[in-house]
Amino acid sequence: MKYHSFLIKYGEIGIKGKNRFLFEDALAKQVRIAMKKVEGDFSVTKENGRLYVECLSEYDEEEAINALKKVFGIAWICPVVRVEDCGFERLQEDVVRVFGEMYPDRRLTFKVESKRARKDYPVCSQDMNREFGAALLDAYPETRVDVHKPDVMVYVEVRERFINIYSKEIRGALGMPLGTAGKAMLLLSGGIDSPVAGYMIAKRGVYIDAVYFHAPPYTSERAKQKVVDLARIISAYTGPIHLHVINFTDIQMTIYEKCPHDELTIIMRRYMMIIAERLAKAAECIGLITGESIGQVASQTMQSLLATNAVATLPVYRPLIAFDKLDIVRISEEIGTYETSIEPYEDCCTIFVAKHPVTKPKLEDIEESEKALSDVIDGLIDEAIASDQVILCMDKRLKKAEK
């Protein structure tokens, strides 16, 4: 059956108090952007703690729901049949008709839950529940009522201008709407972890840009394209991402030549953080994001993270810090990045990894080793930043809609 609209229910936004309208407006904005990806005409409206997507033309229901499922801030997506208030008897007939169209196989249990936004409606909620339940049982005797664990719920909401009838509640992405919490720079590699980290921070309302450290000829153009592909995949959730591609080869080769090999990864990570922070400040980001998890590899021990953090003045957000690898893989599969992440194209870190990396580096030892770079490193950092190639990564359907 065709639904007239989608009722959007939100979670955390509902506890925001006096500035809740700012979050509602941000959510409405992101819903409008999401619906640009769907063929058809839609209107997004707010009404008394409710957000509606009105379907003004023919549309693909699955496509519409998939677009809405990628909008942070949505708790539930409810496909709604809307009817006019033509009296209670007519409403009973509408509820019976809609239920029958929704569930052709009616060997199921149900529960009715009615609400009145209009308190002057002549039938109270409890009476509506009983009357609708009785009407459904009369029309479909193969059904049964179960008020504790029903197979399906039947919701009837009497609003100011119309009456909503719906049954499905489809889980949304949760979180907070994009644009409500600032902007941060993601250190994006071709691995499994960093795309998930960017997704999770964006889920808290943060816009993200990203930086990828490329090391030609040691890493191929296909390795770079893999990172571009990952940025485009997560942009379906995060919105358009400006991906900064930095040529890191000269810095890596200099570190390789002048510094102890067991400290290579830590020292490279420190200069990546320095460059990422300069790009972040230029882009008005107020934090850095990495996909690090304690103890996953040698560069992610507590001591290694301490040494890496020491060069940053912006806060470094690590949403995966206590995650098990299986948890990270599960999320990457859910958001669609896993298959791209496991493609066999190496990034610059894995090319220059030491055979026996230090796992408990001392910050003073790392800083002492970096003195060997003091005469050249500032110039190399400037050259690396000057090599910045910015690629706009966004959902292809949104790009097409904006044209």
N, C-alpha and C positions, 0 to 999 in steps of 0.2 A: 504494500500500500504506500501511497505518497503522503508524506508528512508536510504540514503547512509551515512548520517552523521548528527550530531547535531551541529548547530551553537550556541555558548555560548556568550551571550551579558552580559557585566557587567555594573555597574552603577558608584559608587563612585571611583572605581579604575581609571576611565578615567580622573579624575581631579588631579591625583597625581604628575604630572609634571615629572621631570627628573628621579625620582626613581620609576616610574610606573612599569617598568619591574620587579621589585622585587615583587610587588603585583600580577602581571600577572603570574610570575613563581610560587608563592605560590598558586594561584588559580588553575593553571594547575596541581600542585602536588595533591591538594585535589580532583580534578576531577578524576585523575588517581586512587586514593584510592577508591573513590566512585564506579568507574566502575569495580573494583575487585569483587564487590558484585553481579554483573550481569553476567549471563551465556553468554559466547561469547568472541570474541576477539575484542579489541578496541585500537585505537591509539589516543593520545591527542597531538595536534599540535597548534602552534601559528603562526599567519600570519597577519601582518599589522593591529594591533588592534583588531584582531579576534582570538577567541579560538575555535577549532573544535574538536569534538569527532568523529573520523572516525570509522565506523562500518565495521569490516573486516570479519565478519562471520554472520551466522544466530543469531538472538537475539530476546528477547521479548521487544517490544517497550514500553509497559506500565512499565515494570520493570526498563528499562533504564531511563525513564523519572522520575520515583519515586526516583531513586538513585540520579539523578542530582538535583532534587528539594530540597534535604537535604544538598546541598553544599552552605555554606555561601560565598557571593561574586557574585553569579550569579543573574542577573536581569531578563533575559529572556532565555528560552530554545526554540530553533527553529529547528524542524525536517526539514532537507533539502534534496531535490533531486538535485544531481549534474550532470551536463551534460558537454560534451566537446564542445568547440567552433568550430562548423562546418559551420559557416556562419549564417547571420541574419535570413534568411528564415527558416533554420532548427531550429533555436532557437524559432521562432514563433510557429512552430509545436510542439516543446517540451513543451512550456508554455501551449498550448491548451491541450495537452495530460495529463500533470501533473494536471492541474486544473480539468479536467474531472475525473481523478482517485481520487482526493481528495474530490470532491463534487459530488457524484452520483445524489443527488437531487439538481438541479441547479436553482431552483426558488428562486434566491437570488440576492442581489446587491453586486457589487465589485468595488474595486479601485486598479489600478496597480501603484506600486512605483518601479522605476528602478534606479540603481546606477551603475556608472562606476568607478572601481578602476583603470582601464586601460584607460587613457584619449585618447589613440590612437585608441580606438574602433571606427569604422566608423559611428556609429549611436549614437546621443546624448541621454541623459536620457529622455528629454521631448518627443522626437520623438519615442523612445522605448515605453513609456507609451501609446502614441496614437496608435501605430501599434499593440501592444499586446492587448489593449482594443478592437480595431476593430476586431482582429482575434478571440477573445473570444466571442464577440457578434455574429459574423458570424457563429461560430461553435455551440454556445449554445444560440439561440435566446430567450429562456425563461429567461435569465439573463438580468440585467440592470446595468448600471454604476451609482454610487452615490459617488461623490468625497467628500461629507461632512460627512455622517454617513453610510458608507457601511457595509453590513453584514460581508464581509470578505475582507481582504487585500491580494493582490498577490505581493510578493516581488521578484524581479529579480536583482541579483548582478553579474556584470561582474568582476571577479577577475583576477589575473595574470595568473593562470594556469587552471582555470575552471570557470563555471558559476553556481551560486546557484539559485534554485527556491524554494521558501517556502511561506507558508501562515500562519501557526500557530505560535503564540508567547505565550509560556506558562510561567507564572510568576514563578520566582525562589525565593530562600530564602532571597535574598538581603544581606545587611551587608558587612563585610570584610572577606577575606579568613583567615582560621585558621592559626595561626603561625605568624601573622604579628603584634601582639600587646602584646606579653609576656604571662604570666601564672598566674593564681589565684586559691585560695582554696575556694571551695563552702562548706558552712555549710548546709548539705543536710539532711532533715528530711523526714518523710513519708507523709507530707502534700502536698497541691496543689501548694503552693507558691515557695518553694525553687527550685524545678526542672525547673520552668519557669524562675526564676532568673538566674540559670546557663545557660540555653539556650540563654537568652538575652545577657549576657555578652560574651558568646562564639560567638554570632553573630557579635560582634565587632572585631573578629580576635583573641580572647584570648583562649589559651588552659586552660582547667580546670582539677584540681584534686578535690576530695571531702572528707569530713569527716562526719561521722555519729556517734552520741553519743548513745550508747546502754546501757541499764540498766537492765540486768538480775538479778533476775528472774521476775522483775516487767514488763519488756517488753519481748515478746516471740521471738523465732527464726523466726517465721513467720513475725514479725514486721521488723526484720533485712532483711529478704529476700525481703520484699516489697521495702525497700530502694535500695537494689541491683537491683531489677527489674527496678526501676525508673532510676537509673544510666545507665542501659543498654539501656533503651528506648532513653534517651537524647544523649547517645553516638553515635547514628546514625547521629546526627548533630554535636556533639562536638569532635568526635574522641574518642579513648579509654580513660577511666577515671580510675585513681587509687583511689579506695575508701578506706579510712582509717576508720576502725571500732574501736572505743574507748570504753572501759568499764568504764562507768561513775557512776556506782552504789555507790561506796564508797564515792565519792565526794558529790553526791546528798544526801545520808543518813546523812553525817556529817553536811551539810548545814541545812538539815531538823531538826537535833537535836540541833544545836548551834545558829541558826539565826532566827530572827523574821519571822513568817510564811507569813506575807503579802509581804515580800521582797524576798521570795524563788526564784521566776522566774527570777528576775533581777540578783540576785547573781549567780544563775546557769548559766545564759547567759554570765555573765562576765567571769566565769571560762571556759566556752566553747570557748569564744573568745581567752583567753590566750592560751589554748591548741591548738586551730586551728592555731593561729599565729606561735607557735613553729613548728608545722608540716609544715606550709606554708614556713617558712624560710628554713627548712631542705630540702624541695622540690624545692627551688629556685623560689617560687611564690612571686609576688610583690604586692599582694593584697588579701583581703578576700571578699567573696560574700555572702550576705544573702538575704532572700526573704521577708524582712520586709517592711511594708507599714504603713505610719503614721496613728495611731489611730485605726488600725484594731483590736488589742487586747491590754490589759493593758501593756504588755511589749514592745509595739511599739508606745507609746506616745512620743512626743518630749523629755520630761524629761527622760523617760526610755531609749531612744536611746542615749541620752547624757551620762547617767550613763554607758551604755554598751560600748560605744565608748571609754570611758576614759582609758580602759585597753589595747587598741590596739595601736601599733605604725605603723603598716601597714595601708594603706588606706582601708576603708571598702566600697565596692560598693553595692548599693541597687537599682537595676534597677526598682524595683516595687514601689519605695517610694511614688509616688503620684497616683498609679493605684487604680481604683475601683475594688472590688472583682470580679465583673462580667467580667471585662476586663481580669483579671488574669485567670479566669475559661475558658474564650473563647480561650485564647492562649494555655492553657493546653489541651483543646480538640483538637486544631489544631495540636499540636505536639505529641499527643497520650499518654500523662501522666495522664489525668484526671481519667480514670476508675481505674487505679492502685492506684492513690492518695487517692481515697475515700474508698478503702478497709478498713474494720473495725479493723485495728491493730494499737494500740496506740504507740506513741513514748514516750521518757523519759520525755519530758516537760509536756505532758498532764497528766501523772501519778502523778507528784508531784506538780501540780498547786494548788495555794492557793485558798480558797473559796472566800476571799475578798482581791485580790492583790492590792498593792499600784499602783496608776495610775500616780502620779506625784512625784516620788522619788527624794529626794535631794542627790546629789552625796556624800556630807559629811556624811549623815546619813548611806548610804550604806557602805562607807568605814569604818565607826565606827562599824557597825554590823559585818563586815568581820574580825575585830580584834579578834573575838572569834575563828577564824579558824587559827590564825597565827602560832600556835605551830604544826599543822599537815598538813596544806594545801600544802606546798612545796613537801612533801613526797608523798602526794596523787596525785598531778599532775604528778610527775615522774612515779608513778606506773601506772597511767592511760595511759601515753604515751608509757610505756613499754608494755602495753597490746595491742598495735596497731596491728590489723589484716588487711593487705592490700589485697584487692580483685580487680583484673583487670576486669573492666566492659567494654565490647565492643560488637558491632553488631555481632551476630552469623554468619552472612553471610561473614563478613570480616574475622572473625577468621577461618572459613572454607577455604576461598580463600588463606589465608596466609599459611595454612598447605600444 
